[in-house]
């Protein structure tokens, strides 16, 4: 599975971030808009068997999440954004400049003892980080740490890289194990510092994409 994920992430390098977004990427998977979740109003997205059938992509671990809505930005969504990615949303300014995006990718990791699973997740994150930046020599992995996504314990890597015309991009990758089986989800967040008020890489935890990720739950 690690080999498969490595191939995937390299295929996604140039599709994860763009300084602007085109008219073709209108929201397409908004379900139950203006739902109140965790103190904010947002759109609910359900990635399940019906989604898999509609877009002809595998969804081994169905999930859902909420994306916060605001008059200060738009949300664009894309099913099957490339490789084996399942779904991506982008938070975009009124002049179609990408603030951040959040993409979900499936992975499979055999269940074992806690340390073996943690080591496996760490290897996945390291490969995902390396595959998600254009040039490792112009990237920095700041921290790998345990985090909580809802009521699930996950492992995350946070760093930054030189995105060329996009400027400095903060990268957050979270490996979320499924408590019920070996099929998990990796969430990849890219945040453009030039379009966000960010003083450090830790500020990626407070942006809209991370707020959306905090509502993630397996179905």
PyMOL commands that set and color helices and strands:
alter all, ss='L'
color gray80, all
select helices_A, chain A and resi 2-15+49-55+114-131+136-138+164-166+193-195+201-206+208-213
alter helices_A, ss='H'
color red, helices_A
select strands_A, chain A and resi 31-37+40-47+63-68+74-79+85-92+98-108+139-149+152-162+168-176+183-192+217-218
alter strands_A, ss='S'
color yellow, strands_A
deselect
rebuild
show_as cartoon
